[in-house]
Amino acid sequence: MFQIHRQRRWVLPMLAALLAAGAGASYGYRQARDVADPPPEACDVSYQTDEEATTSVDQEPGSDEYRDLTPEEERVIVHKGTEMPFTGEYDDHFEAGIYTCRRCGAMLYRSADKFRAGCGWPAFDDEIPGAVKRIPDPDGRRTEIICANCGGHLGHVFEGERLTEKNVRHCVNSISLRFIPEKEVQYGRAIFAAGCFWGVEHCLKEQPGVVETTVGYTGGTKENPTYEEVCRGNTGHLEAVEVLYDPVRVSYEELAKLFFEIHDPTQANGQGPDLGEQYLSAIFYLDDEQKRVAEKLIEELKAKGMKVVTQVRPAGKFWPAEQYHQDYYAKKGQTPYCHVRKKLW
């Protein structure tokens, strides 16, 4: 991938000349962009040839876990090639949705984090947490980005270009991605209550595969409850966390195990010093499979001698909490005092 340098506006005309002479790399700008309408940021040409590229993925195409790749997809995703700029289907694509790994289907980027960089490849200034792994590029200068789930090559990441407030640009091959429109994204969804929702959310967000969390209230009868009303203990609601996750990277059972490990499922009147009905331990299942998993894990803990009091209840309306409660510990730069993971399996 190419790195953008704001002051090097001479690069594109030089590249056009090289291409015209047949002396340049095969990954140049379209001639119309080179000559007639150069982009506001020029690109410093540096890339790895196919002969120089090596693969670090653990499994070969054709694995039962991954989709079969075309020869061109394999050239880029497995053998770390680069598609020509301004030719990819997602370079100028800004529909709402999620960009997934074309090889394994893991969710990688949100459309909200995509921006126009003028470099010829899709550009993102953030990734779904834990979805993209950074490794040193064999050229010794750049940082390669790969799918954290399957190791497929995505492109390169650059910092310090000041193109967005986050000051990061993931330069990604379109052919490494597959776009899913927002209405068609199949998130996994789970709802857990384990005491103060600040700490529960903090711990769940650290799990690879978790895409989004929302703290809120559920289990009661009061519509549009406020924090103050729930704290009074007469709404029937529990403080809970709604989790949207990528089923490719994490299973519901893994999340449920994490839920049990970050709180005390044997405490009947709350969690730690936080006492009251709103702090009870509960799993709100959305289907029979989630119910089966929750009950199975409880039986496993009971077999270990634990007197589990966690409730398993059908999910009802989930009411998001006030904005100041969302990502509380992240905003404060702190860690929970009442939720620490203790391995149980």
N, C-alpha and C positions, 0 to 999 in steps of 0.2 A: 504493500500500500504506500501511497505517497504522503509525505508530510507537508502541510501547508506552511509557507513562510510569507508573511504579509508584504515584505519589502522586495521579494524576488520576482518582480513583474516581468523580468526579462526571460524567465524560464520558458514560458509558453511559446514565444516566437522562436526561440532557439530550438525547442522541441519540434516545432512544426518544420523547421528547416532540416533537422536531422531526419525526420520521418520522410520528407520529400526526397531526400538524398538516399534513402534506404539504409541509413547508417544507425538508426535509433532502435530503441526497444519497441516491442509490438504493443505496448500498453500506453498509447498516447491519447491525447484529446482528439475529438472529432475536428476535422479541419475547419469547419465553420466556427467552432468555439475558439480555435487557435488564432485565426486571422481576423474574422469579422467582429466577433463579440467576446473577447477574453473575459473570463470570470473575474470578480473582484479580488479573489485570492488565488495566486498562482501556486503551482505545486512543484516541489523539488522532486524530480524523478529518482526513485530508488526502489528497487524491487528485487525479488529473488527469482532466478530462472528456474524452469522445471528441472533442469539437470542438477541444480544445486539443492533443490528441495528434498527434504526427508520427511518421513511420517513418524509421529509419536503416538498415534491412536492405538488402543489396546486390541480392538477387534476389526477385522476386515469387512468390507462391504459384503452383503449376503448373510450376515449374522441374523439369527432369528429375532434379535432385539431391534435391529435397524432396518430401515427401508432400503431396497436396492437402489443403487445410484447409476445414473448414466455415465458414460465415459468422461464427459466434460465435468459433471458434478464430482466424480471421483478425482479428477485432476486437481480441482481446487480444494475440496474438503479433506481428502485423504493425503494427497501428495503436495498440498500447500501451494498450489498455483494461484494465479491472480487473473480475474476476468478483466477485459478491457474496460476502461472508464467510459461512463455515459452509455453503456450498452445494457446494464442490468435492469431487470424489471422493477426494482424498488428504488432506483436512484431518485426519481421524482415522484415518489408515491407517498401520500400523506393521509390515507384513509385511517379511521379509528380502528384499533385492534391490537393484536399481539404478533410479534415476529418470533417464530420458533426455529429451532434447528432443523434444517431440511433432512438431515440424516437420522436423528433419533426422535425428533418431535418435541424436545424440551423447550419450554418458554424462555426466551432470551431477552427480548426488548419490548418495551411499550411504545406505541405510536406517539404518545405524549412526549417522549424523550428524543424523537427524531427531529433533525433540523437540516436546513439547507446549508451545506458547507461549500458547494461549488467545486468539489474535487472529483466528481464523477462516480462516486460510490455512496451508498447509504451511510449517513452519519448519525450517531446517537451520542448524547452527552451523559447517559447513564444506562445501566443494565438492571434487569431484575436481580435482586440481591442473591449473590452466590451462583448465578447462572453462567457467568463468563469467567474463565480463568486466564490470568496473565502469565506468560512465560517468556524468558529471553529469546529473542530471535537469533537464529544461527549467524546472522550477519554481525552480531555483537553490538549493534547500535539501537535497533528498534525493539519494541515489546510486542510480541505476537499475542493475539487473543484466540482462545479456543473454547468450544462448548465444554462446560464443566462436567456434563453428563457423559458424553461419548468421546470427547477429545477431538472432534472435528474442527478443522481450520476455519476461522471466521475472517480474520484480517489482522489489523494492527490497531493499537491505541496510542494516541498522542496527547500530550498535556502541554499547557503553556501557550496555546495559540490564541487564547482570548476570544474565541468565536462565540461562546455562550458564558453565562455566569458561572457555570460549573467548571469551565476551563478544561474540558475533556472532550476528545473526539474519538469515538470508536468508528474506525473506517472499515466497513464490512462488505464483503462480496455479496451481491444479491443472490447469487447461486447457492450460497451457504444458508440462505434463509427461506422460510415459507411463511407467508402472511395469513393470519386467521382474522377475518372481520370480527369486530367486538361482539356482535350478536351470535356468533358461532363459536366463540371461545368456550371450551369445556373445562371450566375450573372445577376442582374438587372443593367442597364446602364443608366446614365443620364448625361446631359451636361448643365451647368448653367454659365451665365456671369453676374456678379454683381459688376463690378469695379475691383480694384486691385486683381489679383488672389491669392496673398499671403493670404490676410485676408479671402477670400471666402473659400479657401481650409482649413484653420485653423478651421473655424466654421463648415464646413461640416464633417470634420474628427471626430468631437466630437459627432456626431449623432450615437447612437448604431445601428448596422446593416451595417454601412459603412465599407466595406472591404478594399478598396484601392481608392486613389485619385491621379489624375495627373493634373498639371496645364499646360496650353498650349494655342494655338491660333486656332480660327475657325471662319467661316462666311465670309472669304474673298476669293480672287482669287490667291494670291501669294503662290507658293509652297515653302515648307521648309522655312517659314519666321523666321527671327531672332528677338530677343527682340528689338533691335535697329530699325529694319525696321518697326515693328508694332508701336513702339513709335512715329515714324515720321507721322503716321496717314494716310498713302496712300496705305495700303494693303487691307483695308476692313475687316481685322481680328479684333476680340474682344479677350481680355484676358478672358479665360474661364477655368472651372474646369470639368474634366471628372470624374464621380463617378461610381465605381463598388460597388454594394451593395447586401446584402442578402435579397431576397424578403420574406423570412420567418420571419425576424426580423423587417423590415421597408418597408413601401410601397413607391411607387413613389409619391403619394400625400403628404405623410408626409415630404419627402425630398423637394418637391416643396414649401410647406408651410414654411419650414425652410429657403429656398432660399429667399422668400419674406420678411421674418422677420429679416434677417441679413443685409439688405441694404435698401435704399430708392427707391422703384420702381416708385416714382413720379418725380425723377430728370431726366431731359431729356438730359443733356449734359455731363454726367459722374456720378461719385460718390464722394460726398464730395469735397475735394480739387483736386481730380484726374479728370481732364477734358479731353475730346477728344473722338473720335469715338471708341477707343479701350476699353473704360470704360463704355460703354452703358449697360443697363439692358436687358437681353435676355434669353429666354429659347429655347434651340435647341431640338426639339422633335424627337424621333426615330421611333415613330409609331403613329397611329391615337388615341390610348388611351392616350398617353402622351399629345398629342395636346388637347384632350378633357379636361383632368385634368387641364392643364395650363389655358385654356380659362375659365373654370369654376371658378377657384380660382381668376382670374382677375375680373370676374363679381361680385364675392362675395366682393372683396375689393372696387370695384366701388360702390357697394350698401352701403358700409360703408362711402362713401363720398370721397374716395381717387381717385385722377386723375392719374391712373396707365398708365405709358408709356412703360412698359416692352414689348419688341418684342417677338412674338412667331413665330419661324422660323424652317423649316426642317433642321435636322442635316446634315452637310456635312463632309468633311475630317477634322479630329481633329489632329493638329500638336503639339506633346508634346514640352513644352518649354525646355530651357537649364537646365542642371542638377542643377545648383546653385539656380534655382527658386523653385525646388521641396521641399516641407516641409520646406519652408523658416523660418517661425516663430518657428517651432520645433527646427531647427538647431540653431537659434539665442537665444532660450530660452526666447522669448518675446511673447506678445499678440498683436493683431491688434489694430491700432489706429482708423481705419475707418469702422470697422464692429463690431457692437454690436447688439445682438439679442433683438428685441422688439416684444413682443407677439401681434399678429394681430387676432388670432382665439381663 
